[in-house]
């Protein structure tokens, strides 16, 4: 089965992104043909800082690779590097009724929260439809809040097929694990945890240090009374922390309720912080990246250079397997350099000289494929 999904590059990724998407993407890549992309065009529909935006893209690329997405098993790409996304968006926009876009719940929620009611946000679902239909997937893994957009995609595809002939298969929404699809803010359990939240205490980022994780968890809001039980209606804050604890410990919530029966809120919050740190602290992420190097037979010494060569070779291998499709979706333009430089930032090493990196990539690629070398010349 072909699967496609993406993640926005707005702000630092959080534990909600990991539990709700990335960890499940990793599982899917072992069973299906997967296309995963960084949705940078979607990210600019909400306010952003141009000075840090490109770094956010690099962070997402690094995280995808470091936490287990394998370029040999998946096709990874940056949305804005494939012009067909916006080209198809315009074609689809010409057959999409405005009334259907006005009914989109996410648009109404965001404008109600104070986000600019601009055309970019209004047209977001049409771009999402183009993202999906371009690759003709059978299934689209999404959270509950995105199911409506996939249903709109099906409606647009039906209109297109009826008018222009059978072109697009109708994709099915593949709802991600509902338990982790709506991890809440640590400061307001009525809101989703968001990487673009102005309150830095509201979310835990994937690059946060153990000290930062403990501090944020210590300041997390709790509910009245002192019992640690799962009841989203009466105890939304504690229920959210139990969900996070379940995601990182692998234990069912009922078992966690028994484990922390009689514990104080302070002790419980520190225990949840430790669960996150054990699995997901920045140091652990770097170790994962290094383990990938070991797995492919490279020395851990000089990780900075080794990771660059490793992922370059994986890209070349993928090129040989999938031909021109891999060029357009994975190695086009400077996309590979973006991924490599992202890995160097992620592993906390100084970036190597870009000219040297470019020459190194060219030398390795010309040995494999003259066409790819021309892309870099």
Secondary structure, DSSP 8 states (H G I E B T S, - for coil): -EEEEEEE-SS--BHHHIIIIIHHHHHHTTTSEEEEEEEHHHHTTS---HHHHHHHHHHHHHHHHHTT--TTTEEEEEGGG-THHHHHHHHHHTTS-HHHHHT-HHHHHHHHTT----HHHHTHHHHHHHHHHTTT-SEEEE-GGGHHHHHHHHHHHHHHHHHH-S-----EEEE--GGGTT-B-SS-TTSB--TT-S-GGG--BTT--HHHHHHHHHT----SSS----BTTTBHHHHHHHHHHHHHH---HHHHHHHTTT--HHHHHHHHHHHHHHHH-HHHHHHHHHHHHHHTT--STTHHHHHHHHHHHHHHHHHHHHTHHHIIIIISTTHHHHHHHHHHHHTT-----HHHHHHHHHHHHHHH-HHHHHHH-
